[in-house]
Amino acid sequence: VKTGSTGIDGGIWPAPPDGRDFVQLFVSVPDLQKSVDEAIALGASLLVPVTELPDGDAMAVMLDPVGISFGLMRAR
């Protein structure tokens, strides 16, 4: 849900059948690939590579050095 003129749309999706329930936080960034590269340089690993979505947005999902996943997103 957007709370202003900018922001990231939210949503609720089921966890994979063999997975546990979880919350995935996404951070909006202006340069997605640069942010992915910087996160990797700081010790993160890539779970889902930069992916262009049908609506023109792009996203990637990463794992921080202590094992917490997070998403990065660039709005269209």
N, C-alpha and C positions, 0 to 999 in steps of 0.2 A: 504494500500500500504506500503510495507516495504521500508525503505530508506537506509538500510545497511544490514550487515550480521545478525543482530539480530533486533528484533522488533515485533510488533503485526500487522498482516494483518488487513486491514480496509475493510469496506464494507458499502453498503447502502441497507437498508431494509425498507419496508413500515411500518408505524405505525399501530397498531391494529385499526380495523374499528371504534371503539368507543374512540380511544385515539387521542391526539394531536401530532403534529410533535415534535420531540426532537432530541437532540444529546446525545449520550451515550459515555462517555469517559471510556476507560479501561486502567488500570495500570498493567504492567507485574510484577509479584512477584515470588520469587523462591519457597516459601512454601505457597500455596494457603490457606489451612485450618488454618495455624498459622496466616496469615494476616486477614482472616475473623474473627477469634477469637479475635485478637487485636482490630480490628475495632469495634466489638460489645462491648468490654470492654471500648472503648472510646466513646460509645453512639450511634453507628450506628445500624441499624436494617437490617435484611436479607430479601431481596425481592425474589431472586432466589438462592436456595442453591447451593453448589458446585456441578457442573455438568460436567461429562466427555463428551467431544464432540467426534464425530465419527473419527476425524483426530488425536486424541490423546491429543489435548489441553484440558484444563479444565478451567471453569469460574464460577464466582458467581457475582450477582448483589446486591448492597447494597444501603441503603438510609442513608445519613449522618444526624447528629442531627438537621440541619436546613431544611432538606427536599430535598436535591439535591441527585439524584441517581448517582452512579458510579459503574463501573465494575472492578473486579480483575481477572487476567488471569495468568495461568501457561502454558507456551508452552511445547509441548511434548518433 
